[in-house]
Amino acid sequence: MSPLAGGDVRGAARADAVALRAPTSADRGRVREITEASGVFRPDEVAIALEVFDGAVAAPGKDYRAVGAYEDDRLVGFAAFGPVPCTVATWDLYWIAVDPVLHGSGIGRTLMAHCEAAITAEGGRLVVVETSSRDDYGPTRAFYRRLRYHEHAAITDYYAPGDGLVVYTKSLAPSVNG
Ligand SMILES: CC(C)(COP(=O)(O)OP(=O)(O)OC[C@H]1O[C@@H](n2cnc3c(N)ncnc32)[C@H](O)[C@@H]1OP(=O)(O)O)[C@@H](O)C(=O)NCCC(=O)NCCS
């Protein structure tokens, strides 16, 4: 796992205490616990999160990459991301979740900084994040806005009646290595 890009981790002594590394299949149970405890994901979405996680662990770098945040070797958050097929250097943040007990500690920011650094290192130029318009996703949308993601598109009733899609994007600076 490449080191975290410096300088984008603020606040939260807690976030400073977490270690980032590639997760393994031993973390699958914690991924399930964290996604279920988030309270925003339906059971079918938890299943998809696990599918993405399994893909990232089984064949890192094929379709998905994953990063885990660990406190004393216990997974407390994770993110999964990968290049979008049929695009030139557009990447998708497929999943991010932090143990709700630790929300607001800077762990999500730390994970996102890692993802963006890894995407930049692989030549990615645009990050796309899809989320929901539901009220209970208000904190999630605030999180993306805080990390300078811009609301780019929205589709009403996309996930379900009353549950629209909101698409956020962020352009990444080109890597110093070109
Ligand atoms: C979204 C999520 C990953 C954020 O992780 P987190 O560790 O709580 O976020 P952080 O503590 O790193 O916060 C980063 C920034 O976002 C802001 N932020 C986080 N939660 C916020 C909220 N509820 N309201 C307003 N701003 C918020 C913080 O103030 C912080 O800004 P700062 O560093 O300038 O102070 C976490 O809340 C989560 O797991 N949510 C449930 C799952 C989910 O919605 N996943 C995304 C699906 S699309």
The ligand as an SDF file (V2000), in Angstrom:
LIG
                    3D

 48 50  0  0  0  0  0  0  0  0999 V2000
  -19.0700    9.5250    5.1040 C   0  0  0  0  0  0  0  0  0  0  0  0
  -18.0770    8.9580    6.1290 C   0  0  0  0  0  0  0  0  0  0  0  0
  -17.1950    7.9240    5.4240 C   0  0  0  0  0  0  0  0  0  0  0  0
  -17.2090   10.1050    6.6540 C   0  0  0  0  0  0  0  0  0  0  0  0
  -16.2090    9.5640    7.5020 O   0  0  0  0  0  0  0  0  0  0  0  0
  -15.7480   10.3360    8.8490 P   0  0  0  0  0  0  0  0  0  0  0  0
  -14.5420    9.6350    9.3490 O   0  0  0  0  0  0  0  0  0  0  0  0
  -16.8980   10.4720    9.7470 O   0  0  0  0  0  0  0  0  0  0  0  0
  -15.3670   11.7800    8.2670 O   0  0  0  0  0  0  0  0  0  0  0  0
  -14.2010   12.7350    8.7860 P   0  0  0  0  0  0  0  0  0  0  0  0
  -14.2240   12.7820   10.2630 O   0  0  0  0  0  0  0  0  0  0  0  0
  -12.9120   12.3510    8.1460 O   0  0  0  0  0  0  0  0  0  0  0  0
  -14.6530   14.1340    8.2110 O   0  0  0  0  0  0  0  0  0  0  0  0
  -13.9830   14.7750    7.1130 C   0  0  0  0  0  0  0  0  0  0  0  0
  -14.5890   16.1470    6.9100 C   0  0  0  0  0  0  0  0  0  0  0  0
  -15.9730   16.0170    6.5530 O   0  0  0  0  0  0  0  0  0  0  0  0
  -16.7590   16.7540    7.4700 C   0  0  0  0  0  0  0  0  0  0  0  0
  -17.9100   15.9760    7.8770 N   0  0  0  0  0  0  0  0  0  0  0  0
  -17.9210   14.6850    8.2510 C   0  0  0  0  0  0  0  0  0  0  0  0
  -19.1600   14.3410    8.6530 N   0  0  0  0  0  0  0  0  0  0  0  0
  -19.9030   15.4620    8.5650 C   0  0  0  0  0  0  0  0  0  0  0  0
  -21.2480   15.7640    8.8670 C   0  0  0  0  0  0  0  0  0  0  0  0
  -22.0610   14.8470    9.3940 N   0  0  0  0  0  0  0  0  0  0  0  0
  -21.7000   17.0130    8.6600 N   0  0  0  0  0  0  0  0  0  0  0  0
  -20.8810   17.9740    8.1840 C   0  0  0  0  0  0  0  0  0  0  0  0
  -19.5720   17.7580    7.8690 N   0  0  0  0  0  0  0  0  0  0  0  0
  -19.1130   16.5090    8.0610 C   0  0  0  0  0  0  0  0  0  0  0  0
  -15.9190   16.9350    8.7230 C   0  0  0  0  0  0  0  0  0  0  0  0
  -16.2550   18.1150    9.4020 O   0  0  0  0  0  0  0  0  0  0  0  0
  -14.5230   16.9430    8.2100 C   0  0  0  0  0  0  0  0  0  0  0  0
  -14.1200   18.2490    7.8680 O   0  0  0  0  0  0  0  0  0  0  0  0
  -12.7900   18.8710    8.5600 P   0  0  0  0  0  0  0  0  0  0  0  0
  -11.7100   17.8090    8.4150 O   0  0  0  0  0  0  0  0  0  0  0  0
  -12.5330   20.0650    7.7570 O   0  0  0  0  0  0  0  0  0  0  0  0
  -13.1730   19.1020    9.9800 O   0  0  0  0  0  0  0  0  0  0  0  0
  -18.8100    8.3180    7.3490 C   0  0  0  0  0  0  0  0  0  0  0  0
  -19.6570    9.2850    7.9000 O   0  0  0  0  0  0  0  0  0  0  0  0
  -19.6150    7.0910    7.0150 C   0  0  0  0  0  0  0  0  0  0  0  0
  -19.1140    5.9570    7.0790 O   0  0  0  0  0  0  0  0  0  0  0  0
  -20.9270    7.2640    6.6850 N   0  0  0  0  0  0  0  0  0  0  0  0
  -21.8320    6.1510    6.4420 C   0  0  0  0  0  0  0  0  0  0  0  0
  -21.5080    5.4150    5.1800 C   0  0  0  0  0  0  0  0  0  0  0  0
  -21.6210    6.3050    3.9500 C   0  0  0  0  0  0  0  0  0  0  0  0
  -22.4840    7.1480    3.8280 O   0  0  0  0  0  0  0  0  0  0  0  0
  -20.6960    6.0450    2.9960 N   0  0  0  0  0  0  0  0  0  0  0  0
  -20.6840    6.7350    1.7200 C   0  0  0  0  0  0  0  0  0  0  0  0
  -21.6660    6.1030    0.8060 C   0  0  0  0  0  0  0  0  0  0  0  0
  -21.7840    6.9950   -0.7470 S   0  0  0  0  0  0  0  0  0  0  0  0
  1  2  1  0
  2  3  1  0
  2  4  1  0
  2 36  1  0
  4  5  1  0
  5  6  1  0
  6  7  2  0
  6  8  1  0
  6  9  1  0
  9 10  1  0
 10 11  2  0
 10 12  1  0
 10 13  1  0
 13 14  1  0
 14 15  1  0
 15 16  1  0
 15 30  1  0
 16 17  1  0
 17 18  1  0
 17 28  1  0
 18 19  1  0
 18 27  1  0
 19 20  2  0
 20 21  1  0
 21 22  1  0
 21 27  2  0
 22 23  1  0
 22 24  2  0
 24 25  1  0
 25 26  2  0
 26 27  1  0
 28 29  1  0
 28 30  1  0
 30 31  1  0
 31 32  1  0
 32 33  2  0
 32 34  1  0
 32 35  1  0
 36 37  1  0
 36 38  1  0
 38 39  2  0
 38 40  1  0
 40 41  1  0
 41 42  1  0
 42 43  1  0
 43 44  2  0
 43 45  1  0
 45 46  1  0
 46 47  1  0
 47 48  1  0
M  END
$$$$
